[in-house]
């Protein structure tokens, strides 16, 4: 795209920043969706207590500004040529800050943080929640409305913000007092960045991020008055919720030297879904990075799950509303990095050949549960473990067991998704760093008995945020144009029938059951 300024025609570009769990990265995209410049920084995680995971808000803001400046510099372009900025962020990581001063009350509490595990357990066993579940079952029986079906199976998890925010309100008196006085702002990472980019003039988020908090009602499309009330969270702390592809305002010119329009804010998995062009009902995206996230496009209707799949807003653009059903496994890349630190291999690229060097895992099973187990098991107290070790077990067997566990969790989540949503799958697209492992990809294709299209783009969340920003800025004209820009780098086709893995899957599921409720 080009524009004329002072009689000179200049090419314009899109800036996109993705704040992931391990890395914050900025790309400069041209109209062909090619990266012209990039910069990245490692996200600095803090572990002040066992099970606590935090980020320093000031450090994150400084890193954000740095990667934008460095990416533009690396591109050889000028900041004035950036026609829009899109932001994709990890979800369910939040902080609170003083509405008057803009200073955070505490560090970001990461989505991986387990400090609220006891609260989760207490609430899930409470008479109040059981009463809510039971009453909702009656309402569903009488009305057949899906929102009551969802409420009848509702349970809290540590990954949702709800009880982590309750923990903050209960344990930090400063936050509790500010909230009572209407002087407390709550925000996920996107909200904090918007607030800083606009020098405090914008306190907002988009529907995709809001729906990922566990405090947002995707049936009513508003912050949940009901859960906010029973959890004693003042509605005044929450940001405004607006469209995903939207003019949020512009960055203050003192930050980058020029004011840059901010035209998309989106949660990372929904961004990846948009980047994969999963625009149609039945399109499935599998992202395998730090964790695994499987999403299916369910159209305008939110999915009511009884197994822990979560109904999310994929994106909202004007009158268009796309809902997703999502299941996740928290410890995919985490398990591989742990094995590397343990010395099982020196480079993750070695794992594919190590796994293929043995015919099977020799009866060894690995449970990938450093952060508990999510849907359909939903046990925050499950432990990570190897089972079936014997004197003949080698490094290669251990590595194969770890890689198999990733594919087995994919199968578990996929089957749950099919059983619950009953939405016919059209295409399956995969992205994320772990997708570079052909052993995991091929085993997943075999287990799912479906073709899996691996994207040629590395940072799909960044691309999705860029696509959304570009549509709002008129940089790209339509979704059809976006579809023309993406291609599959590789297609994995099923090579073995599902029954070939039935016995080893049964053994692995037995190992999963042994790991449950370990830390209780």
N, C-alpha and C positions, 0 to 999 in steps of 0.2 A: 504494500500500500504506500502511496506517496501523497504528499501535500505540498502546497505552495506557500512559502514564507518569504516575504520581502522580495518577491519576484524570482526566488530560487526554489526549484523543485527538490524536495528532500524525501528519501525513502523513510518510512516509519516502521517501528518494530514493537513487539509486545514483550514486556517484562513479566516473568512469572517466578514466584518464590514458593518453594515447598519446604515447610518446616516439618521434617519427619522426626521419628523417635531417636534416630542416631545421627542424622545429618540435616543441616539447613543448607539449601542449595538454590541458586538463582540462575536462570537461563534467559538469554535474549533470543527470541524467535523471530524469524522472517516470515513472509507470507506463505512460504512453502513448508512451514513448520520445521525448518532446519535451525539448529542451534548455532547462533553466530558468536556467542560468548557465554562463558559460564564461570561460576565461582562457588565454592562450598566450604563450610566449616563444620567441624564435629560438634554436635550438641553436647554440652557439658552437663551430664547427669550428676546429681548429688544424692548421697545415701546417708542421711544423718542418723538414721536408726534402722535396725533390721526390718525389712519389708517396706521401708519408706523410700520413695523415689521422687526427687524434686528437680526443678530447674530454676535458676536465678532469672527473674524477669528482666532486670537491667542488662545482664549479660546477653540474654536472647535478643533484646532490642538492639544492642550494639552489633551483634552478629548479623542481624537482619540488614541493618544499614550498610554494613561492610560488604556483604555478598552482593548487594545490588550495585554498589559503586564499582566493585572489582569486576563483576560480570560485564558491565557496560564498558569499562576500561579494556577488558580482554577482547571485546568485540571490535574495538577500534572505532566505535561509533560515539555519538554525543548523547548526553542525557536528554537533550531537547528533542531527539528523534524517537524517544520512547512515548508512544501514543496512549498506552494504558498499562496498568499493573494488575496482575491477578495473584491471589494469595491462596495457597492450599496449605492446610495445617493438620497435624495429628489431632485426633479428636479426644474429647473427654479429659483433657488436661486443662486445669483452670487455676485462676488466682482471684483474689478480691483486692480492691484498692479504695482509697479515700476519694470520694467524689469531689471534694473541694481542692485537695492538694495534688491528686493524681498519683500519690505514692502507694505502692502495693503494701498490703498488710503482712504478706507472707510470700514465700516462694510459690512457683507453680507446683501444684500437686499432680504428678503424672498419672496417666491412665493405668500405669503398671503398679501404682502404689497400693499397698495392702493394709494401710493403717485402719481402715474401716471394716476389716474382716469380721471382727467381733460384733460390730453394729449390724452388719449384714446378717450374720447368723442369728442374732437376737431378734431382729425384725422379722426374718423369715419364719421364726418359730413363734412369733407373737400371736396372741389371741386376736388382736386388732386386724392383722393381715389375713389371718384365717377367716375371720368374719367377713372381711371385704371380698376375699376369694369366693366364699360360700354364697354371699348375697349376690355377687356378680353372676354366679352360675344360675341362680334363680332368674335373674333379669334376662340372661341370655336365653334360657328356656322359654321365657314368656315372649321375648321380643325378637329373638334370632339376630340381634345386632352384634356385629363382630367386636365392637369396642368392649362389650361386656364379656365376650369370650376371652379376649386378651386380658382383661382385668381379673377374670376367674383363675388365670394361671400366672398372674404377676408374681414375680419374686425379685428381690434386690440382688445386685451383684457389685463386686468391688470395681468393676470396669466402668460402671455408670457413675456420673458425678454425684448423684443425689445424696448418698450417705457419706461420701467423702466431704461434701459441703456441710452436711449436718455435723460431722466430726469437727470441722473448723469452727463452726458457730458455737459448738459446745465447749471447745477447748481454748479458743482465743477470745478473751473477753473484749478486746479492742474491736474485733470484727462484730461480735454480738451487739455491742453498744452502737457502733456505726450503723449496723443494719436496722436497729430499733429506731434510730434517729433519721433514717432515710439518707444516710451519708455513705452508703456502701455500694460500690459497683462490683458486680460479678462478671467474669468474662473468661471464655476460652481463649486460646492463643490468638485466634483471628481477631477477636474483640479487643484484646490488649494492643495488638499491632495497629488496628484501625484508630484506636484512641490516641496512640502516640504519633502516628502519621499525620493526624489532623489536629494535633496539639490540644486534644481533649474535647474537640467539638462534636465528635461522633462516638456514641456508645451503642454499637449495633453488632449484630451477627446475621447470618443467613439461615435459611430453613434447614439446610443439610447439617450444619453444625449444631443448631438448636435441637434437632431431633436425635442427635447422638448423645445427649446429656443424661437421658433417663428422667428428665423433669419436664419434658415437652410432650404435649398430647397431639399425636399425629392424626387423630380422628377429628379433633376440634380445631387443629392448626393454631394452637396457642400454648403458652406456658400453662402447665397443669395446675389449676387452682386447687384441685382436690389433693394431689400429693404435696404441693407446697404447703397446704393447710395442715395436713396430718404430720408433716415433717418440721413444721414451724419455720419455714423459709419465707421471708417476706418477698412478695412479688416485686417490690420496688427495687430489688437488687439486680433484676434481670435486664439485659439489653433489649432494644427493639429488634424485631426479626423482619428482615426484608428479603427480596429476591436474591437468587444466587448470582445471576448475571445482571448487574445493576450498577448505576452510578452512585457509589458510596460517598463521593466527595473527592477531593484531591489532596495529595500530600502537601504539607507546608513547604514552601519554596526554600526555606532555610535548611532542609534536610538533605536534598539532592541538588540544590542549586536552581532547580526549576520545579514548578508544580506538576505532578504527574497524576492523571485521573486514575482512581482506583475503581475498576469496573467488574471485579469478581472476587468473591470470598467463598470458599468451599471447603468442606471437610475432605481429607485426603482420599478415602476410599470412594466417595462419591465423585471426586475429581477424576480418579482413575477410571471409574465407570464411564464418565463423559469422554475422557480421553480415548477410551477404547471404542467410542461411538456405539455404545450399547443403548441405543435409543428406542428399541422396540421391545414389547412385552415378550418375555422368554429369553432375552439376552442375558448371559451369565458372564461374570468376571471373577477370576480367581487371582488375587494378589498374594504373592508369597514373599514377604520381607522379614521384618522382625517377628511379625505374626502372620497368620494366614487369614484372609478375609474372602469369603465367597458371597457374592451378591447376585440376586436375580431381579430383573425389572418386572414388577408386578402391575405396572400401569398406574392408574389414579387411585386404586384401592389399597389401603394399608393392610398388611397381612397380620392376622391374629394367630399367634403361636402358642402352643402348649408345651414346646420343647426348648424354649430359650432363643429361638430365632428372633431377631429384633426388627420391627417395622421402622424404616427410615425414610426420610425425604431424600431422594436422589438429588433433585434440583427443582427449583421453581423459577420459571421465567415468564413473567406476565401471567396469562391464563393457563399456561402449561404447567402441570404438576406431575412429576414422576416419582413414584414410590418404589422402594426396594425392600426385599427381605434379606437379612444378612445373618450369617453364622460365622464365627471366628474361632481360631485356635491361637493362643497368645504367644507360644514359644517355638516358632519355626526357625527363623534365623538365630534366635537366642540360643537354641540347642546346638546349632552348628558352631556358633562362636565359642560356646562353652567347651565343646569337644576339641576345638582348636587350641584353646588355652590349656586344656588338659594334656595336650601333646599327642593326641591321636593322629594328627596330621599337621603339616606346617602351612598349608594353603588349602582353602576350601575347594579349589579346582581339582585337588587330588582325590576328593571323596568319590567322584563318579567312577574312576578306574578302580579304587579300592573296593567299592561295593560290587562292581562287576567281576572282580577277581575271585569271588567265591560264589558257589551256586545258590546259597541261601545264607541266612543269618545264624545257622546252626542252633536253631531253637531259642535264640536270644531275642527278647523284646525290649523296646525302649518306650517309656511313657514320657512324652514331652510336656511336662507340667511344672515348670518352675514358677508359674503364676497361677496355679490352679487349672482346672479344666472347665471350658465353656460348653456351649450347647453341643450335643443334647444332654450332657452329663451335669453341667452346672454345679461344680464342686470346687469352691475356692481353697479347700483344705486338702486337695489331692496333691501327691508328691511326685516329683520326677524320679525315675528309677530305671535301672536295668533289671530284668528278671530272666532266669534261665541260663545264667553264667555257668560255665563248666571248664575243666582244665584245657579242653581243646579250643576254647574261645580265643580268637585273635583280634588284633586291632581292626582288621578288615570286617570281621563279623560285627563288631561294635558299631563301626561306621555304617555298615549296611542296615543294621537295626535302626539307627537314627534316621537315615534317609527313608526307610520304609515307613517309619512312624509318621512322617510328613504326609506321604501319599495316603496312608490309612486314615489319617484325620480328614484329608480331603474327601475321601470316600464316605466317611461317617457324616460329615456336614452336608455333602451333596445328597445323600439318601434322605437325610432329615428334611432338606429343602424340598425335594421332589414330593415326599410323602405329605408334607404340610401344605405347600402352596398349590399343588396340583396344576401348576402352570407348565405347559409343554416347553421344553428347552429348545431354543432355536440355534444359538451358537455359544461356544465357550471360548473366551479369550483370557489369556494369562499374562501377567506381568510381575515385576518385582525381581530383586536380585537372585532369589533362590530358583527362579525359573531358568537360570543359566545352567542348572544341573539337569542334564538330559536323563539321568537315571530316575529322578523324581518325576519329571515330566512324562516319561514313557510309562512308568508304573501307574501314574494318575490316569493317563488316557486308557490304559488297560482296565483299571478298576472301575472307572466311570463308564467305560465302553462308549466313549465319545471322542470325536476329534477335538483337539485343543490347539487353538491358534496362539502361538507365542508372538508377542508384539516385537517389532523392530525398534521401538522407542524404549529407552532405558528408564526414564523418569516419567511414568505415565500420569502421576498426580500433578506434576508440574505442567505437562502438556494439557491436561484437562482444565486446569485453572487458566492457562493461556487461551484455550479455545473459548471458554466462557467469557473471559475478558475481551477477546477479540470480537466476538459476536456483539457484545454490548457497545463496543467502540466502532463498529462498522468495518473492522479490519478484515473479517471474513463475513461473507454474505449469508451463508446458509449451512445447515447440517450436511447437505449433500456435498458441498465443497469440502467440509471437514472429512467426510468419508473418503474422498478422493486422495487425501493427504496421508492416510495411514495404510500400512500393509503389514501382513504377517511375515515375520522373519523365518519362521519355521512352523510346520504343522505336524503335530504328533497324532498318529492314527493308532487305534487299538490293534495290538498284535497278538494278544492272548485273550482267551475268554475269561470272564470274571471268575468262573468256578475254579480256575487254576490257583487262585489265591484264597479260596474259602477256608482251608484248614489253618493257614498261617494268620489270617484275619481273626479267626475264632480264638486262636492262642493269644494274639495281641489284645483282643477285647477282654480276655480273662485277666491279662496283666493289668489292663486299665482298671478293672474292678478291684484288684488287690491294692491299687494305689489310692483309692478313694478314702476321704475322711482321715488321712494320715496325721495331719497336724491338729486334729480336734482334741 
